[in-house]
Amino acid sequence: MRAPAFWREDGAAARLLSPLGALYGGIARYRLARDAPRANLPTVVIGGLTAGGDGKTPLAIAIAQRLNAAGERPALLTRGYRRRRGGTSSFLVDLTRHGADEIGDEALLLARAAPTIVGSDRLASADLAQRQGATVVILDDGFHSRRVTPDLTLIVVDSDYGAGNGRCMPAGPLRAPLDAQLAAADMLVVVGDGLPGRDIAARANKPVIAAHLAPDSGAIEAMKRARLVAFAGIARPEKFFSLLEASGADVAARVSFDDHRRFTQRDYATLSKLRHAHGARLVTTEKDAARMGGQLATLGVDTLPVTLVFDDADVLDQALRGLCKARPPEP
């Protein structure tokens, strides 16, 4: 799904759905507080406040890169959201064999940064990571499921969106009550400088790490020389469009799809018509490109890689060093 517009404001639709949101929030609060077993490796758990679009995947990749630079051997664990094949057993991603159908689009991006294991059983995935030589595991979006007790929990916040209207799904975007999520976090990573994110940071009473999304400079320079038709099937497509425009790209048309959209031939035909009508090139996100297969080359689609950059990572690096020293891998 794509985040409904009413999730930003506490209007009639949000109030109508508030009883369901309260029920969902109560269950989610209970799950956050329940006991869970520990993995044999130091464990970083990443979560986002809302149903999607906060920036969990870029944060997971950035954490893996920092751990690599520090001499650790991180492994990324993910359920492989929206994969269609692959069974229930945990397995190591092989980019030469696995596509989005087997592992999901996010896992394809994660596997480019560090060894990535797909599986619904997080403990089994952590055990496999240990056998593969990992010294620390990072759970992408493992915060709300509470299947493994974290040693370090990072919550990523989109500063422009914040907590939306502050209600839980389906009345709002929150995956659990805001106060419960903040209480369960060790640190917040606030992406951007929007007022909603700053308000949450002030409310959290936790260490806050400021960050921003940086588009690939080479890709942006190339795109400035052409008109673009931008399309995205992510939780908040407007973030992608705004990033393009803020970078100086000439966006002639914008097309939004549902999150994790499995593109159809009709979708491709629509995009092709828009490309010709505007005399433009097509551009999309890396996550969307991962689901396109051969159509990426057929339609001549450009992608815009982005990187999560920390404005000041000293506190984060100190926490990561302490995590790995405090809990050496068990034999």
matplotlib code that plots the C-alpha trace (Angstrom):
import matplotlib.pyplot as plt

x = [0.0, 0.9, 0.6, -2.9, -2.9, -5.1, -2.3, -0.7, -3.6, -6.0, -9.1, -12.5, -11.1, -8.5, -11.0, -13.4, -10.7, -9.3, -10.9, -9.2, -6.0, -6.2, -6.7, -3.8, -1.7, -2.5, -1.4, 1.8, 2.7, 2.4, 4.6, 7.3, 7.4, 7.5, 10.6, 12.6, 15.6, 19.1, 21.1, 24.6, 26.0, 25.9, 22.6, 21.6, 17.9, 16.6, 13.1, 11.0, 8.1, 5.7, 4.3, 7.1, 9.3, 11.3, 14.6, 15.3, 17.0, 19.5, 20.2, 20.9, 23.3, 25.1, 25.5, 26.9, 29.4, 30.5, 30.9, 32.9, 35.2, 35.7, 37.0, 33.8, 32.1, 28.4, 25.5, 22.1, 19.0, 15.7, 12.4, 12.5, 9.3, 6.9, 9.0, 7.0, 9.2, 11.9, 10.2, 10.6, 14.2, 16.9, 19.3, 22.2, 21.5, 23.4, 23.1, 24.1, 21.0, 18.4, 16.0, 13.2, 10.8, 13.0, 14.2, 12.3, 13.6, 15.0, 17.2, 18.7, 19.9, 21.1, 23.1, 25.2, 26.5, 27.1, 26.2, 22.5, 20.3, 16.6, 14.3, 11.3, 13.0, 15.4, 17.3, 17.9, 19.1, 21.5, 22.8, 23.4, 25.2, 27.5, 28.3, 29.1, 31.7, 29.7, 30.7, 27.6, 24.1, 21.8, 18.1, 16.5, 13.0, 13.2, 12.0, 8.3, 8.3, 10.4, 11.7, 15.2, 16.3, 18.5, 21.8, 21.4, 18.1, 18.1, 14.9, 15.0, 12.7, 11.8, 12.0, 9.5, 6.9, 7.6, 4.8, 2.2, -1.1, 0.3, -2.2, -1.6, -2.7, -5.1, -6.1, -2.5, 0.9, 2.4, 3.3, 3.0, 2.2, 4.9, 5.8, 6.2, 8.5, 10.6, 10.9, 12.2, 14.8, 18.5, 19.1, 17.2, 18.5, 16.7, 16.9, 16.6, 15.8, 12.1, 10.2, 8.2, 11.5, 13.0, 9.9, 10.2, 13.9, 13.2, 10.5, 12.5, 15.1, 17.5, 20.7, 19.9, 22.0, 21.3, 21.6, 20.5, 20.0, 22.6, 21.9, 24.8, 26.5, 27.4, 23.8, 22.4, 24.8, 23.8, 20.1, 20.4, 21.0, 17.7, 14.0, 12.7, 9.6, 10.0, 8.2, 8.3, 6.5, 7.6, 5.8, 6.3, 7.0, 7.0, 10.3, 11.9, 10.3, 11.3, 14.9, 15.2, 13.8, 15.9, 18.9, 18.1, 16.6, 13.9, 11.0, 8.3, 6.0, 5.7, 4.0, 3.3, 2.7, 1.9, 4.8, 6.7, 4.6, 5.0, 5.0, 2.7, 2.9, 0.3, 2.5, 5.4, 3.2, 2.0, 5.6, 6.7, 3.9, 4.8, 8.5, 7.6, 5.0, 7.5, 10.6, 12.1, 14.1, 12.6, 14.1, 13.2, 14.6, 17.1, 14.4, 12.0, 14.7, 15.4, 11.9, 12.0, 14.4, 15.0, 12.5, 15.1, 17.2, 14.3, 12.8, 16.2, 15.4, 17.9, 18.2, 19.2, 21.3, 21.1, 23.3, 22.5, 25.1, 25.5, 26.1, 28.0, 28.5, 30.8, 28.1, 26.9, 30.5, 31.1, 27.9, 28.8, 32.3, 30.9, 28.4, 30.9, 33.4, 30.7, 29.3, 32.0, 30.5, 29.6, 31.3]
y = [0.0, 3.7, 5.8, 7.5, 11.2, 11.3, 9.8, 13.1, 14.9, 14.0, 14.5, 12.7, 9.5, 9.2, 9.8, 7.3, 4.6, 5.5, 2.5, 0.1, 2.1, 1.9, -1.9, -2.3, 0.0, -2.0, -5.3, -3.6, -2.2, -5.7, -7.2, -4.5, -5.4, -9.2, -11.2, -12.7, -15.0, -13.6, -14.5, -15.9, -12.8, -9.1, -7.9, -4.5, -4.1, -1.3, 0.0, 2.7, 4.6, 4.1, 1.6, 2.4, 5.1, 6.1, 4.9, 1.5, 0.0, 2.9, 2.9, -0.9, -0.6, 2.4, 0.5, -2.6, -0.3, 1.3, -2.1, -3.3, -0.3, -1.0, -4.6, -6.5, -9.0, -8.0, -10.0, -8.5, -10.4, -9.9, -11.6, -10.9, -8.9, -9.6, -12.4, -15.0, -18.0, -19.5, -21.4, -20.8, -22.0, -19.3, -19.0, -16.9, -14.6, -15.3, -12.3, -14.5, -16.7, -14.9, -12.3, -10.2, -13.1, -15.3, -12.7, -9.4, -6.1, -4.9, -8.0, -7.4, -3.9, -5.2, -8.0, -5.5, -4.1, -7.2, -11.0, -11.1, -13.9, -14.3, -16.2, -15.7, -17.3, -14.6, -16.9, -19.5, -16.7, -15.5, -19.0, -19.3, -15.9, -17.2, -20.3, -18.1, -16.2, -13.1, -11.4, -9.2, -9.3, -6.4, -7.0, -4.9, -4.1, -6.4, -4.0, -4.5, -8.3, -8.7, -12.2, -11.5, -9.4, -6.5, -5.4, -2.0, -0.6, 2.2, 3.9, 5.9, 8.9, 10.8, 14.3, 15.7, 13.1, 12.4, 10.4, 11.6, 12.3, 10.4, 7.5, 3.8, 1.9, 2.0, 5.4, 6.7, 5.5, 4.4, 0.7, 1.1, 4.0, 6.6, 6.6, 2.8, 2.9, 5.7, 3.9, 0.8, 2.6, 3.1, 5.8, 7.8, 8.5, 11.5, 11.9, 15.5, 18.7, 18.9, 20.2, 17.0, 15.0, 17.7, 17.6, 13.8, 14.0, 16.5, 14.3, 11.1, 11.9, 9.5, 10.1, 11.5, 11.2, 13.6, 12.2, 13.0, 11.2, 12.1, 11.3, 10.0, 13.1, 11.4, 10.2, 13.7, 15.5, 13.1, 13.6, 17.4, 17.2, 15.5, 15.8, 13.1, 11.0, 9.9, 6.9, 5.1, 2.2, 3.0, 4.0, 7.7, 8.3, 12.1, 11.8, 10.5, 13.1, 15.9, 14.7, 14.8, 18.3, 19.6, 18.3, 20.3, 17.7, 18.6, 16.3, 16.5, 14.0, 11.9, 8.5, 6.9, 3.2, 1.2, 0.2, -2.9, -2.8, -5.8, -3.9, -5.1, -4.9, -2.2, -0.2, -0.5, 0.6, 3.6, 4.6, 4.2, 6.4, 9.1, 8.9, 9.5, 12.2, 14.3, 13.5, 12.3, 9.6, 7.3, 7.4, 5.4, 4.3, 1.4, -0.5, -0.3, -1.1, -4.3, -5.6, -4.7, -7.4, -7.1, -4.2, -1.9, -2.1, -2.4, 0.9, 2.5, 3.3, 5.3, 4.9, 7.3, 5.7, 7.4, 7.0, 7.8, 10.2, 10.9, 14.5, 13.4, 9.7, 9.7, 8.6, 5.9, 4.6, 4.5, 2.5, 0.0, -0.4, -1.0, -3.5, -5.7, -5.6, -6.2, -9.3, -11.4, -14.1, -17.3, -20.5]
z = [0.0, -0.2, 2.9, 2.8, 2.8, 5.9, 8.0, 8.0, 9.7, 12.5, 10.4, 10.2, 8.6, 11.4, 14.1, 12.6, 12.6, 16.0, 17.8, 15.5, 15.9, 19.7, 19.5, 17.1, 19.3, 22.4, 20.8, 19.4, 22.8, 24.4, 21.7, 22.3, 26.0, 25.7, 26.5, 23.6, 23.3, 22.6, 19.5, 19.9, 18.2, 19.2, 17.7, 16.3, 15.7, 13.4, 13.4, 12.0, 13.7, 10.9, 8.4, 5.8, 4.3, 7.3, 5.9, 7.6, 4.6, 4.1, 7.8, 7.9, 5.0, 6.6, 9.9, 8.1, 6.3, 9.5, 11.2, 8.2, 8.5, 12.2, 11.4, 12.2, 9.9, 10.0, 8.5, 7.7, 8.6, 6.9, 6.4, 2.6, 2.7, -0.2, -1.7, -3.6, -3.4, -1.2, 1.6, 5.3, 6.0, 6.5, 3.6, 2.5, -0.4, -3.6, -6.0, -8.9, -8.4, -6.3, -7.6, -6.0, -6.2, -4.0, -1.5, -2.0, -3.2, 0.1, 0.5, -2.9, -1.8, 1.6, 0.0, -2.0, 1.3, 3.4, 3.6, 3.9, 5.3, 4.5, 6.8, 9.0, 12.0, 13.2, 15.6, 13.0, 10.6, 13.3, 13.9, 10.1, 10.1, 12.9, 10.9, 7.9, 10.0, 11.1, 14.3, 14.6, 13.1, 12.0, 11.9, 9.2, 10.5, 13.5, 16.1, 16.3, 15.9, 19.0, 18.0, 19.2, 22.2, 20.8, 22.3, 20.5, 19.1, 16.6, 15.5, 12.3, 12.0, 8.7, 10.0, 7.5, 8.3, 11.9, 13.5, 11.0, 12.9, 15.9, 15.7, 15.1, 12.0, 10.4, 11.9, 11.3, 10.3, 13.6, 14.1, 17.9, 20.2, 19.9, 23.6, 23.6, 20.6, 22.0, 25.4, 23.6, 21.6, 22.6, 20.0, 17.4, 13.9, 12.6, 8.8, 7.6, 9.5, 9.5, 12.5, 13.2, 13.5, 15.8, 18.0, 18.4, 19.1, 21.9, 23.3, 23.3, 25.9, 24.1, 22.1, 18.7, 15.6, 12.8, 9.2, 5.7, 2.4, -0.2, -3.8, -6.0, -7.4, -10.7, -11.3, -10.5, -12.9, -15.7, -15.0, -15.0, -18.7, -19.5, -18.9, -16.6, -15.9, -12.4, -11.0, -7.6, -5.9, -2.3, 0.9, 0.3, -3.4, -2.8, -1.0, -4.1, -6.3, -3.9, -3.7, -7.5, -7.8, -4.9, -6.7, -9.8, -12.0, -14.6, -13.6, -16.3, -14.8, -11.6, -11.3, -7.9, -7.4, -4.3, -2.0, -3.4, -6.5, -8.8, -12.1, -14.8, -18.6, -18.4, -16.0, -18.4, -21.3, -19.4, -18.5, -22.1, -23.3, -20.8, -21.8, -25.4, -24.7, -22.7, -24.7, -21.4, -19.7, -17.1, -13.6, -10.5, -7.1, -6.6, -4.7, -7.6, -10.1, -8.2, -9.1, -12.8, -14.2, -17.9, -18.3, -16.7, -19.9, -22.3, -21.2, -20.6, -16.9, -14.9, -11.1, -8.4, -5.7, -2.3, 0.7, 4.4, 5.7, 9.4, 10.3, 13.4, 13.9, 17.0, 19.4, 17.0, 16.5, 20.2, 20.7, 18.0, 19.4, 22.9, 21.6, 19.9, 22.9, 25.5, 23.8, 22.0, 19.7, 21.6, 20.4]

ax = plt.figure().add_subplot(projection="3d")
ax.plot(x, y, z, "-o")
ax.set_aspect("equal")
plt.show()
